[in-house]
C-alpha cells in the first residue's frame, strides 16, 4: 500500500504514512489562471493499492473535485485499488429532503465518488450513517470522540460532565464518558429549518460547580454551542469547554462561542483550523492496517 496525501490533508496524510511506515507519493497540484485544478502524481502507482487522504471541508467543492480527479487518475494510471480516506465528508448533512423540492445533494456526491473509481471509503464521525448505507462501495465511519476525550483527561479536569447538544447525539456523550468518567447527559434543542436559529430548552443537567465538556460531531456557525455554553454557564458550571470533530467555524463562530462562556474550543485535524489540537492520524492508521 502507498499513501497519497491530498492537497487539503497534506500534513495528516504524511503523518498517517509515517505511522504505518508506508511510501508516500506526493502530488504536484496548482490552479490554472481560470481556477481549474491541475493534479499530477510525482511517483509510480501502477499495480499498487493506493490510499488517498483528502478532506473535503471548506472550500468543499474545490476539495471534492480534487478528490474525484485524484481517484480517477489513480485508476487510469493503473492502481490496483483505491481507498479514499475523507476525514470530513462534505454534503453529508444533505442526505434527505427536509423541505419539499430540496435536492438530496449527498446522493449526487456518493454517485460521483463511486464513478471516480474509489473502491472503499473511510470517513470520520459522518453526520448521518444513512449515507454509508446508500453507498454501492464499502464505507465506514471512524469515531474521534475518544481522542477528544483523552485530550480533556490530560488537561486534568476533575471528572468532567460530558454533554451532547441534543438527544440524537447522546451516544457521543456516552462514548466520551467512558474515558472521562464524570457522567453524561444531553440538551434539548430546536432548530428552525429555514433560518437555522437554535433554541435550547431548559433541562436539569446537574452542572452546578462542575467542569463540563460539550461534544458534537461538528461546529459550523456555532449556534448550538453558543446556546449550550450560555445555558450551562447560567446553571452554574465551573467551566465549559466545546469539543468537536469537524471545526468548520464559519461566520465568526469561534469568537461567538468563547463570548458565550466557553473557556476553550478543541477540534481535530479532520479540518485544519486554529482549534485543531487533536490529530485523527492514529485512528486512520489503525483502520488502514486491516487492508495492508
C-alpha positions in Angstrom: 0.0 0.0 0.0 1.1 3.6 -0.7 -0.3 6.8 0.7 -1.2 9.8 -1.4 -1.7 13.0 0.8 -4.2 15.2 -0.9 -3.9 19.0 -1.2 -6.3 19.6 1.7 -4.7 17.0 4.1 -1.0 17.0 3.3 0.2 17.0 6.9 -2.4 14.5 8.1 -1.7 12.2 5.1 2.1 12.4 5.7 1.6 11.6 9.4 -0.5 8.5 8.6 2.1 7.3 6.2 4.8 7.7 8.8 2.8 5.8 11.4 2.3 2.9 9.0 5.8 3.2 7.5 4.4 3.4 4.1 5.8 5.1 1.0 4.1 8.4 0.3 3.6 9.6 -3.3 3.3 13.3 -3.3 1.1 15.3 -5.7 2.0 18.2 -7.8 -1.0 20.5 -7.8 -1.9 24.0 -8.8 -4.7 26.2 -10.1 -4.8 27.4 -13.7 -5.5 31.1 -14.3 -9.2 30.3 -14.7 -9.0 28.4 -11.3 -9.3 24.9 -12.7 -7.4 22.3 -10.8 -4.2 20.6 -12.1 -3.1 17.3 -10.5 0.0 15.2 -11.2 1.4 12.1 -9.4 5.1 12.5 -8.8 5.7 8.8 -8.3 4.8 5.4 -9.7 1.4 4.0 -8.6 0.8 1.3 -11.2 -0.1 -2.0 -9.6 -0.3 -0.5 -6.2 -3.0 -0.3 -3.6 -3.4 3.4 -3.2 -4.8 5.3 -0.2 -5.8 8.9 -0.8 -6.2 11.1 2.2 -8.2 14.2 1.3 -10.7 16.0 3.5 -13.5 17.9 1.8 -14.0 20.8 4.2 -14.2 24.4 3.0 -13.8 25.1 0.2 -15.9 22.0 -0.2 -16.4 22.0 -3.9 -12.7 22.5 -4.7 -11.6 19.8 -2.3 -14.3 17.4 -3.5 -13.4 17.9 -7.2 -9.7 17.4 -6.3 -10.5 14.1 -4.6 -12.5 12.9 -7.6 -9.7 13.8 -10.0 -7.0 12.1 -7.9 -9.0 8.9 -7.5 -9.9 8.7 -11.2 -6.3 9.5 -12.2 -5.0 6.8 -9.9 -7.2 4.1 -11.5 -6.3 5.5 -15.0 -2.6 5.1 -14.1 -3.0 1.5 -13.1 -3.7 1.5 -9.4 -4.8 -1.9 -8.3 -7.3 -0.5 -5.7 -8.1 2.9 -4.3 -9.1 3.7 -0.7 -10.4 7.2 -0.1 -9.9 8.5 3.4 -12.1 11.5 3.6 -11.9 12.8 7.3 -14.7 15.3 6.7 -17.2 14.3 4.0 -18.9 17.4 2.5 -22.6 17.4 1.9 -23.3 14.6 4.4 -25.8 16.8 6.2 -27.9 17.0 2.9 -28.8 13.3 2.9 -32.6 13.6 2.8 -35.3 16.0 1.8 -36.2 18.2 4.7 -38.5 20.6 2.7 -40.4 19.9 -0.5 -38.4 20.5 -3.6 -35.0 20.2 -2.0 -32.1 18.5 -3.7 -30.7 15.5 -1.9 -27.1 16.7 -2.6 -25.4 13.8 -0.8 -26.9 11.3 -3.2 -25.2 13.1 -6.1 -21.9 13.2 -4.2 -22.0 9.4 -3.4 -22.6 8.6 -7.1 -19.6 10.8 -8.1 -17.4 9.0 -5.5 -18.4 5.6 -6.9 -17.9 6.7 -10.5 -14.4 8.1 -9.8 -13.1 4.6 -9.2 -12.9 4.6 -5.4 -13.2 1.0 -4.0 -13.6 1.9 -0.3 -14.5 5.0 1.6 -13.3 5.8 5.1 -14.5 8.9 6.9 -14.7 10.2 10.5 -17.8 10.8 12.5 -20.1 11.2 9.5 -23.2 13.2 10.2 -25.5 10.5 9.1 -24.9 6.8 8.9 -27.6 6.5 6.3 -25.0 8.0 3.8 -22.8 4.9 4.2 -25.8 2.6 3.8 -26.6 4.3 0.4 -23.1 3.6 -1.0 -22.5 0.9 -3.6 -19.0 0.5 -2.3 -17.8 -0.4 1.2 -17.8 2.5 3.6 -17.1 3.1 7.2 -17.1 5.9 9.7 -14.4 6.1 12.4 -15.0 7.9 15.7 -12.6 10.6 17.0 -14.6 11.2 20.2 -12.3 9.1 22.4 -9.3 11.1 21.1 -11.0 14.3 22.1 -12.0 12.9 25.5 -8.4 11.8 26.1 -7.3 15.4 25.4 -9.5 16.7 28.2 -8.5 13.9 30.5 -4.9 15.0 30.1 -5.9 18.6 31.0 -6.5 17.3 34.5 -10.2 18.2 34.7 -11.9 16.6 37.7 -14.3 14.0 36.3 -16.0 16.5 33.8 -19.6 16.1 32.8 -19.9 15.0 29.1 -22.8 16.7 27.4 -24.3 16.2 23.9 -26.1 19.2 22.3 -29.3 17.1 21.6 -30.8 13.7 22.3 -29.8 12.4 18.8 -26.1 12.8 19.7 -26.4 11.3 23.2 -24.2 8.4 22.0 -21.3 10.9 21.6 -21.6 11.9 25.3 -21.7 8.3 26.4 -18.6 7.5 24.4 -16.7 10.4 25.9 -17.8 9.5 29.4 -16.2 6.1 29.0 -12.9 7.9 29.3 -13.8 11.0 31.4 -15.9 9.1 34.0 -17.9 12.2 35.1 -21.3 11.2 33.9 -23.1 12.2 30.7 -26.3 13.9 29.5 -27.9 15.7 26.6 -29.5 19.0 26.0 -32.8 19.7 24.2 -32.7 21.9 21.2 -34.9 23.0 18.4 -33.6 24.3 15.1 -35.5 26.4 12.6 -35.1 24.7 9.2 -35.3 28.0 7.3 -33.3 30.4 9.5 -31.0 27.9 11.2 -31.8 29.6 14.5 -31.2 27.3 17.5 -33.3 27.4 20.7 -32.4 25.4 23.8 -35.0 24.2 26.2 -34.3 24.2 30.0 -33.2 20.8 31.3 -31.7 19.8 34.6 -28.1 18.6 34.0 -26.6 18.8 37.4 -23.8 21.1 36.1 -23.5 23.4 39.1 -19.9 23.7 40.3 -18.7 21.2 37.7 -16.4 21.2 34.7 -18.4 20.4 31.6 -17.4 19.4 28.1 -19.9 19.7 25.2 -19.2 17.2 22.5 -20.5 17.4 18.9 -19.6 16.0 15.6 -19.1 19.5 14.1 -19.3 23.2 14.8 -20.4 25.2 11.8 -21.9 28.6 12.6 -21.7 27.8 16.3 -25.3 28.5 17.1 -25.8 25.2 19.0 -22.6 25.6 21.0 -23.3 29.2 21.9 -26.8 28.3 23.2 -25.4 25.3 25.1 -22.5 27.1 26.7 -24.6 30.0 27.7 -27.2 27.7 29.4 -24.6 25.7 31.2 -22.9 28.8 32.5 -26.3 30.1 33.6 -26.7 26.8 35.5 -23.5 27.4 37.4 -21.0 25.2 35.7 -17.5 25.9 37.0 -16.0 25.7 33.4 -17.4 24.9 30.0 -15.4 23.5 27.1 -16.6 23.0 23.5 -15.3 19.9 21.6 -16.0 18.8 18.0 -14.5 16.5 15.4 -15.1 18.9 12.5 -14.3 22.5 13.3 -15.8 24.4 10.4 -16.2 27.5 12.5 -17.8 29.8 9.9 -19.2 33.3 10.4 -17.2 34.2 13.5 -18.3 31.0 15.3 -15.1 30.8 17.4 -15.5 34.3 18.8 -19.2 33.8 19.5 -18.7 30.5 21.4 -15.9 32.0 23.6 -18.1 35.0 24.3 -21.0 32.8 25.4 -19.0 31.4 28.3 -16.9 28.6 26.8 -13.3 28.6 28.1 -11.8 26.8 25.1 -12.8 25.1 21.8 -11.0 21.9 20.8 -11.3 20.3 17.4 -9.4 17.7 15.3 -7.3 18.0 12.2 -10.1 16.5 10.0 -10.4 20.1 9.1 -7.5 22.4 9.7 -8.4 25.4 11.9 -7.0 27.4 14.8 -8.6 25.0 17.2 -7.4 21.7 15.6 -5.4 20.4 18.6 -6.2 16.7 18.3 -5.0 14.5 15.4 -7.1 11.7 13.9 -4.0 10.1 12.4 -3.9 7.3 14.9 -7.4 6.0 14.2 -7.0 6.3 10.5 -3.7 4.4 10.6 -5.4 1.7 12.8 -8.2 1.4 10.3 -5.9 1.1 7.3 -3.9 -1.7 8.9 -6.8 -4.0 8.2 -6.3 -3.5 4.4 -2.5 -3.8 4.2 
